[in-house]
Amino acid sequence: MPLLQAIDVRKTYHKGATQVPVLRGVDFSVDAGELVAITGQSGSGKSTLLHLLATLDRPDSGEVRYEGARIDNLRTAARDRLRNRQIGMIFQAYHLLPELSALENVLTPVMLRYGLAGYWRRRAAFRQRASELLERVGLGPRAAHKPRELSGGEMQRTAIARALMAEPKLLLADEPTGNLDQTTGQGVLKILRELNQETGLTVILVTHDGEVSAAADRTVSLVDGRVADGRLRAA
Ligand SMILES: Nc1ncnc2c1ncn2[C@@H]1O[C@H](COP(=O)(O)OP(=O)(O)OP(=O)(O)O)[C@@H](O)[C@H]1O
């Protein structure tokens, strides 16, 4: 069974009298352990699709399935639980909380999941894991820094550590290297690839960077609101 499936997913935006049909029947599936790149021209609907996969928005019709069960029609509480426990997300705008240190930002998913009392009981173990994740992305020495004291690449890596804190099975990333210079972007990509290989983390990332999609197992290309090809790359 695939980990994630989109079945005839459609989405049209309405702006006044104008209709913008973006997704016109998207079908694809991703198996556990894959690293898949979603590509397509600017405006082709990549971010829209990622938001639907992340249950941040709902399709007009069609289904999104996670481990075989529909997730496109979940109620808010169930959706929040799914996002908190199964799906990590990283965005181009890092959405770090400015008043918190890198370490505290990484800890926020477990605070949300377990509540402050629950967090407090297991605080030492959580802080240990958060520190290890920051080490993992090369930010051990920056743990106490606030976002404004971090570079773009460091903020992006903090966001990756945070996305992994709750041990998700699936990581969704919107242009994870988009704002970064080439070397830093390659570093971020390398981290995602290593996590994928070492822990079996499934990664779906949106990119318009050919180098990034070339590093993926497979590319899903959006053209005219549909998937153009699901070409398998040699391992
Ligand atoms: N909330 C919205 N209301 C109306 N139109 C929208 C909305 N969000 C996106 N669109 C339109 O939908 C289309 C797809 O947008 P989307 O952000 O999914 O594309 P993308 O492939 O991620 O683009 P890019 O590579 O430029 O980030 C665009 O034409 C955009 O103008």
The ligand as an SDF file (V2000), in Angstrom:
LIG
                    3D

 31 33  0  0  0  0  0  0  0  0999 V2000
   -5.4200   31.7300   -2.6300 N   0  0  0  0  0  0  0  0  0  0  0  0
   -5.4050   31.8610   -3.9660 C   0  0  0  0  0  0  0  0  0  0  0  0
   -6.3830   32.5310   -4.6140 N   0  0  0  0  0  0  0  0  0  0  0  0
   -6.3870   32.6410   -5.9550 C   0  0  0  0  0  0  0  0  0  0  0  0
   -5.4250   32.1240   -6.7600 N   0  0  0  0  0  0  0  0  0  0  0  0
   -4.4210   31.4560   -6.1660 C   0  0  0  0  0  0  0  0  0  0  0  0
   -4.3450   31.3000   -4.7500 C   0  0  0  0  0  0  0  0  0  0  0  0
   -3.2270   30.5900   -4.4480 N   0  0  0  0  0  0  0  0  0  0  0  0
   -2.6290   30.3270   -5.6340 C   0  0  0  0  0  0  0  0  0  0  0  0
   -3.3280   30.8430   -6.6640 N   0  0  0  0  0  0  0  0  0  0  0  0
   -3.0150   30.7190   -8.0960 C   0  0  0  0  0  0  0  0  0  0  0  0
   -2.9060   29.3240   -8.3700 O   0  0  0  0  0  0  0  0  0  0  0  0
   -1.8320   29.0550   -9.2500 C   0  0  0  0  0  0  0  0  0  0  0  0
   -0.9150   27.9890   -8.6460 C   0  0  0  0  0  0  0  0  0  0  0  0
   -0.2280   28.5160   -7.5220 O   0  0  0  0  0  0  0  0  0  0  0  0
    0.8750   27.6720   -6.7430 P   0  0  0  0  0  0  0  0  0  0  0  0
    1.4280   28.5420   -5.6790 O   0  0  0  0  0  0  0  0  0  0  0  0
    0.2960   26.3810   -6.3400 O   0  0  0  0  0  0  0  0  0  0  0  0
    1.9330   27.4220   -7.9040 O   0  0  0  0  0  0  0  0  0  0  0  0
    3.4640   26.9380   -7.8310 P   0  0  0  0  0  0  0  0  0  0  0  0
    3.6040   25.9060   -8.9010 O   0  0  0  0  0  0  0  0  0  0  0  0
    3.7980   26.5280   -6.4440 O   0  0  0  0  0  0  0  0  0  0  0  0
    4.2130   28.2540   -8.2500 O   0  0  0  0  0  0  0  0  0  0  0  0
    5.6900   28.8270   -7.8950 P   0  0  0  0  0  0  0  0  0  0  0  0
    6.6820   27.8740   -8.5060 O   0  0  0  0  0  0  0  0  0  0  0  0
    5.6930   30.1530   -8.6010 O   0  0  0  0  0  0  0  0  0  0  0  0
    5.7670   28.9310   -6.4040 O   0  0  0  0  0  0  0  0  0  0  0  0
   -1.1570   30.3700   -9.5270 C   0  0  0  0  0  0  0  0  0  0  0  0
   -1.5770   30.8320  -10.7980 O   0  0  0  0  0  0  0  0  0  0  0  0
   -1.6460   31.2740   -8.4300 C   0  0  0  0  0  0  0  0  0  0  0  0
   -1.7680   32.6150   -8.9030 O   0  0  0  0  0  0  0  0  0  0  0  0
  1  2  1  0
  2  3  1  0
  2  7  2  0
  3  4  2  0
  4  5  1  0
  5  6  2  0
  6  7  1  0
  6 10  1  0
  7  8  1  0
  8  9  2  0
  9 10  1  0
 10 11  1  0
 11 12  1  0
 11 30  1  0
 12 13  1  0
 13 14  1  0
 13 28  1  0
 14 15  1  0
 15 16  1  0
 16 17  2  0
 16 18  1  0
 16 19  1  0
 19 20  1  0
 20 21  2  0
 20 22  1  0
 20 23  1  0
 23 24  1  0
 24 25  2  0
 24 26  1  0
 24 27  1  0
 28 29  1  0
 28 30  1  0
 30 31  1  0
M  END
$$$$
